[in-house]
Amino acid sequence: MFSAIARVFRTPDLRRKIAFTLGIIAIYRLGAHVPSPFVDFPNVQQCLSDSGSTEGLLSLVNLFSGGALLQLSIFALGVMPYITATIIVQLLRVVIPHFETLYKEGQAGQAKLTQYTRYLTIALALLQSTTLVTVARSGQLFGSAGIPECQQLLTNDVWWAQLLMIITLTAGTGLVMWFAELVTERGVGNGMSILIFTSIAATFPAAMMSILNSRGVEVFLLVLAVGILVVALVVFVEQSQRRIPVQYAKRMVGRRTYGGTNTYIPIKVNMAGVVPVIFASSLLYIPALIAQFNQPQAGQEPAPWVTWISQYLTRGDHPLYMLIYFLLIVGFTYFYVAITFNPVDVADNMKKYGGFIPGIRAGRPTAEYLDYVLTRITLPGSIYLGLIALLPLVALATVGANQNFPFGGASILIIVGVGLETVKQIDAQLQQRHYEGLLR
């Protein structure tokens, strides 16, 4: 193992790529601690220490920004606008035929879709930065109206100061997107995934120290042991796949013979990745967001529906919240898999090139068989996603951790998934230059 790692750093090209990636990560983390203009940084730090957690409406965005959101830094929005834009563009392929046509055009069409994603990212960043500045100005960013410092997060709240903050946050999002594309082109791995990995990994030490300080060494060691088991389970499931065998018949084109090969279609148990967890979390934030903006004035009783939402759908330690969260993840898993994997297109492509599944006729029977296998294998995948996503909520109710519990939810799925993919890419590049790769 150590000899394989030594070979990685002895390879000049691979060493330069890793060094470039680490340099971009260092700049990204540095920008996460540089405050935006007109932000009262001491007051923000005081609110962070007094509130003690990142729970609430902005916890998911704060997780993906590596804690930069609640610090109101220049990279406060992080990669969340780009993730949202990518998901929206994928969903629009089902609604807009032009997007589906571009997707099938190959590299030129993909470049056009990437350009649309960039424009949409900037638009979403502009919208989200306006919302963030408005919430910070109103003193509701930390949801703790009793702390005087949290009501004065900005040193200047005139219109031009707020406009400069919005421009700075939007420009920070554009810079993060550029960093991600640079890593993809000149570094190791997918740039956006690497930055997400960095943001989430940066919150791990603080989350573990919080458990150690509040619950003691025994609970800390128990959480660590459970975390190792969860990581092993996630690695096992993420690597699991159903391989459907495919044979290609021989055909003559001129004097050349094509086909006659055997291959397979890999269908992963978790084809949807972390997207259903993000969908479900975002959807559950909507009622709490509406309730927050309908809070009564001092001395007045809140409306019954506001009280009900605040009691059952705001914190994740209530069984009703957990049940709705689990069902939403299962439903969104089927929805997203149905969008991203089209059995009819796969069957048509196989038929076009003379491929068939042994025992299944080409064409419509193949599409029905693929749909049958996909439906069956998505069920355990959706249950697995739901259970992993519930781990932070269970930890919130048992050991008093916050909703960004490191060994569960979107964080562990992204950490393990990106880690496995990056190691595979390093292994593939190492095998091009040596007989042995990083993995054996």
JOMOFEN-V15749 format. One record per residue. N is the residue number from 1. RES is the residue in one letter. SS is DSSP state (H for helix, E for strand, - for the rest). PHI is phi as a letter, one per 30 degrees, with the letter a starting at -180 (999 if undefined). OMEGA is omega in whole degrees, -180 to 180 (999 if undefined). Layout:
{{N	RES	SS	PHI	OMEGA} {N	RES	SS	PHI	OMEGA}}
This chain:
{{1	M	-	999	-179} {2	F	H	d	177} {3	S	H	d	178} {4	A	H	d	178} {5	I	H	d	178} {6	A	H	d	178} {7	R	H	d	178} {8	V	H	d	-177} {9	F	H	d	174} {10	R	H	d	178} {11	T	-	d	-172} {12	P	H	e	-177} {13	D	H	d	-180} {14	L	H	d	178} {15	R	H	d	178} {16	R	H	d	180} {17	K	H	d	179} {18	I	H	d	179} {19	A	H	d	179} {20	F	H	d	179} {21	T	H	d	179} {22	L	H	d	178} {23	G	H	d	178} {24	I	H	d	179} {25	I	H	d	180} {26	A	H	d	179} {27	I	H	d	-180} {28	Y	H	d	179} {29	R	H	d	176} {30	L	H	d	179} {31	G	H	d	179} {32	A	-	d	-180} {33	H	-	c	177} {34	V	-	c	-175} {35	P	E	d	175} {36	S	-	d	178} {37	P	-	d	178} {38	F	-	i	175} {39	V	E	c	178} {40	D	-	d	-172} {41	F	H	d	177} {42	P	H	e	178} {43	N	H	d	179} {44	V	H	d	179} {45	Q	H	d	177} {46	Q	H	d	178} {47	C	H	d	179} {48	L	H	d	-179} {49	S	H	d	-179} {50	D	H	d	-180} {51	S	H	d	172} {52	G	-	i	-180} {53	S	-	a	178} {54	T	-	c	180} {55	E	-	d	177} {56	G	-	k	-173} {57	L	-	d	-173} {58	L	-	c	-175} {59	S	H	d	-179} {60	L	H	d	179} {61	V	H	d	178} {62	N	H	d	178} {63	L	H	d	-178} {64	F	H	d	177} {65	S	-	c	-180} {66	G	-	i	-179} {67	G	-	i	-178} {68	A	-	d	-176} {69	L	-	d	-177} {70	L	-	d	174} {71	Q	-	d	-180} {72	L	-	h	180} {73	S	E	d	-178} {74	I	-	d	175} {75	F	-	c	-174} {76	A	-	d	-178} {77	L	-	d	177} {78	G	-	i	-176} {79	V	-	c	-175} {80	M	H	d	177} {81	P	H	e	180} {82	Y	H	d	178} {83	I	H	d	180} {84	T	H	d	180} {85	A	H	d	179} {86	T	H	d	179} {87	I	H	d	180} {88	I	H	d	179} {89	V	H	d	177} {90	Q	H	d	180} {91	L	H	d	-180} {92	L	H	d	176} {93	R	H	d	180} {94	V	H	d	-174} {95	V	H	c	-176} {96	I	-	c	-179} {97	P	H	d	-179} {98	H	H	d	178} {99	F	H	d	178} {100	E	H	d	177} {101	T	H	d	178} {102	L	H	d	-180} {103	Y	H	d	-178} {104	K	H	d	-177} {105	E	-	d	178} {106	G	-	j	-172} {107	Q	H	d	-180} {108	A	H	d	178} {109	G	H	d	178} {110	Q	H	d	178} {111	A	H	d	178} {112	K	H	d	177} {113	L	H	d	177} {114	T	H	d	178} {115	Q	H	d	176} {116	Y	H	d	179} {117	T	H	d	178} {118	R	H	d	179} {119	Y	H	d	-179} {120	L	H	d	177} {121	T	H	d	180} {122	I	H	d	179} {123	A	H	d	178} {124	L	H	d	178} {125	A	H	d	178} {126	L	H	d	179} {127	L	H	d	-177} {128	Q	H	d	178} {129	S	H	d	176} {130	T	H	d	178} {131	T	H	d	-178} {132	L	H	d	180} {133	V	H	d	179} {134	T	H	d	179} {135	V	H	d	179} {136	A	H	d	179} {137	R	H	d	-179} {138	S	H	d	180} {139	G	-	i	-178} {140	Q	-	c	-176} {141	L	-	d	-178} {142	F	-	c	179} {143	G	-	i	-177} {144	S	-	b	-175} {145	A	-	d	-177} {146	G	-	d	-179} {147	I	-	c	-176} {148	P	H	d	-178} {149	E	H	d	-177} {150	C	H	d	176} {151	Q	H	d	-177} {152	Q	-	b	-179} {153	L	-	d	-178} {154	L	E	c	178} {155	T	-	d	-180} {156	N	-	b	-176} {157	D	-	c	174} {158	V	-	d	-171} {159	W	H	d	-177} {160	W	H	d	176} {161	A	H	d	177} {162	Q	H	d	178} {163	L	H	d	179} {164	L	H	d	177} {165	M	H	d	180} {166	I	H	d	179} {167	I	H	d	-180} {168	T	H	d	180} {169	L	H	d	178} {170	T	H	d	178} {171	A	H	d	177} {172	G	H	d	177} {173	T	H	d	177} {174	G	H	d	179} {175	L	H	d	177} {176	V	H	d	178} {177	M	H	d	178} {178	W	H	d	176} {179	F	H	e	-178} {180	A	H	d	180} {181	E	H	d	176} {182	L	H	d	179} {183	V	H	d	179} {184	T	H	d	-176} {185	E	H	d	-170} {186	R	H	c	-178} {187	G	-	c	-178} {188	V	-	c	176} {189	G	-	i	176} {190	N	-	d	-172} {191	G	H	d	-179} {192	M	H	d	178} {193	S	H	d	179} {194	I	H	d	-180} {195	L	H	d	175} {196	I	H	d	177} {197	F	H	e	-180} {198	T	H	d	-178} {199	S	H	d	-177} {200	I	H	d	-180} {201	A	H	d	-180} {202	A	H	d	-179} {203	T	H	d	-177} {204	F	H	d	-177} {205	P	H	e	-179} {206	A	H	d	180} {207	A	H	d	-180} {208	M	H	d	178} {209	M	H	d	177} {210	S	H	d	178} {211	I	H	d	180} {212	L	H	d	-177} {213	N	H	d	-174} {214	S	H	c	-173} {215	R	H	c	177} {216	G	-	j	-175} {217	V	H	d	-177} {218	E	H	d	179} {219	V	H	d	178} {220	F	H	d	179} {221	L	H	d	177} {222	L	H	d	178} {223	V	H	d	179} {224	L	H	d	178} {225	A	H	d	177} {226	V	H	d	179} {227	G	H	d	178} {228	I	H	d	177} {229	L	H	d	180} {230	V	H	d	179} {231	V	H	d	178} {232	A	H	d	178} {233	L	H	d	-180} {234	V	H	d	177} {235	V	H	d	-180} {236	F	H	d	-177} {237	V	H	d	-179} {238	E	H	d	178} {239	Q	H	d	-177} {240	S	-	d	179} {241	Q	E	a	174} {242	R	E	c	-178} {243	R	E	c	178} {244	I	E	c	-177} {245	P	E	d	179} {246	V	E	b	177} {247	Q	E	c	178} {248	Y	E	c	-179} {249	A	-	d	177} {250	K	-	d	177} {251	R	E	b	-178} {252	M	E	c	174} {253	V	E	b	-173} {254	G	-	i	177} {255	R	-	c	-177} {256	R	E	c	179} {257	T	E	c	179} {258	Y	E	c	177} {259	G	-	i	-178} {260	G	-	i	-178} {261	T	-	c	176} {262	N	E	c	178} {263	T	E	b	-180} {264	Y	E	a	175} {265	I	E	c	179} {266	P	E	d	176} {267	I	E	c	-177} {268	K	E	d	176} {269	V	-	d	177} {270	N	-	c	-180} {271	M	-	d	-175} {272	A	-	d	-179} {273	G	-	i	-176} {274	V	-	c	-175} {275	V	H	d	179} {276	P	H	e	178} {277	V	H	d	178} {278	I	H	d	178} {279	F	H	e	-176} {280	A	H	d	179} {281	S	H	d	-179} {282	S	H	d	-179} {283	L	H	d	179} {284	L	H	d	178} {285	Y	H	d	-175} {286	I	H	d	178} {287	P	H	e	179} {288	A	H	d	178} {289	L	H	d	178} {290	I	H	d	180} {291	A	H	d	-179} {292	Q	H	d	-180} {293	F	-	d	176} {294	N	-	c	177} {295	Q	-	d	-178} {296	P	-	d	176} {297	Q	-	d	-177} {298	A	-	d	179} {299	G	-	j	-180} {300	Q	-	c	178} {301	E	-	d	178} {302	P	-	d	178} {303	A	-	d	-179} {304	P	H	e	-178} {305	W	H	d	176} {306	V	H	d	178} {307	T	H	d	-180} {308	W	H	d	179} {309	I	H	d	-180} {310	S	H	d	-178} {311	Q	H	d	-171} {312	Y	H	c	-170} {313	L	-	c	179} {314	T	-	c	178} {315	R	-	c	-174} {316	G	-	c	-177} {317	D	-	c	179} {318	H	-	c	-178} {319	P	H	e	179} {320	L	H	d	177} {321	Y	H	d	-180} {322	M	H	d	-179} {323	L	H	d	180} {324	I	H	d	179} {325	Y	H	d	-180} {326	F	H	d	-179} {327	L	H	d	178} {328	L	H	d	179} {329	I	H	d	178} {330	V	H	d	-180} {331	G	H	d	-180} {332	F	H	d	177} {333	T	H	d	177} {334	Y	H	d	-178} {335	F	H	d	-176} {336	Y	H	d	178} {337	V	H	d	179} {338	A	H	d	180} {339	I	H	d	-173} {340	T	H	d	-179} {341	F	-	b	-179} {342	N	-	c	-179} {343	P	H	d	-179} {344	V	H	d	179} {345	D	H	d	179} {346	V	H	d	179} {347	A	H	d	178} {348	D	H	d	178} {349	N	H	d	177} {350	M	H	d	-180} {351	K	H	d	-179} {352	K	H	d	-177} {353	Y	-	c	175} {354	G	-	i	179} {355	G	E	c	179} {356	F	E	a	175} {357	I	-	d	-178} {358	P	-	e	179} {359	G	-	i	-179} {360	I	-	b	178} {361	R	-	d	-179} {362	A	-	d	178} {363	G	-	j	-175} {364	R	H	d	177} {365	P	H	e	177} {366	T	H	d	179} {367	A	H	d	179} {368	E	H	d	179} {369	Y	H	d	178} {370	L	H	d	178} {371	D	H	d	178} {372	Y	H	d	180} {373	V	H	d	-179} {374	L	H	d	179} {375	T	H	d	-179} {376	R	H	d	-174} {377	I	H	d	178} {378	T	H	d	-179} {379	L	H	d	177} {380	P	H	d	178} {381	G	H	d	180} {382	S	H	d	178} {383	I	H	d	177} {384	Y	H	d	178} {385	L	H	d	180} {386	G	H	d	-180} {387	L	H	d	179} {388	I	H	d	-180} {389	A	H	d	-180} {390	L	H	d	-178} {391	L	H	e	177} {392	P	H	d	180} {393	L	H	d	176} {394	V	H	d	177} {395	A	H	d	178} {396	L	H	d	-178} {397	A	H	d	-174} {398	T	H	c	-175} {399	V	-	c	176} {400	G	-	i	178} {401	A	-	d	177} {402	N	-	d	-175} {403	Q	-	d	176} {404	N	-	c	177} {405	F	-	e	-168} {406	P	-	d	-174} {407	F	-	c	178} {408	G	-	l	177} {409	G	H	i	-178} {410	A	H	d	-174} {411	S	H	d	-176} {412	I	H	d	178} {413	L	H	d	-180} {414	I	H	d	-179} {415	I	H	e	-178} {416	V	H	d	-178} {417	G	H	d	180} {418	V	H	d	178} {419	G	H	d	179} {420	L	H	d	-178} {421	E	H	d	180} {422	T	H	d	178} {423	V	H	d	178} {424	K	H	d	180} {425	Q	H	d	176} {426	I	H	d	179} {427	D	H	d	180} {428	A	H	d	179} {429	Q	H	d	178} {430	L	H	d	179} {431	Q	H	d	177} {432	Q	-	d	-176} {433	R	-	c	-179} {434	H	-	b	177} {435	Y	-	d	-179} {436	E	-	c	177} {437	G	-	c	179} {438	L	-	d	-179} {439	L	-	c	179} {440	R	-	b	999}}
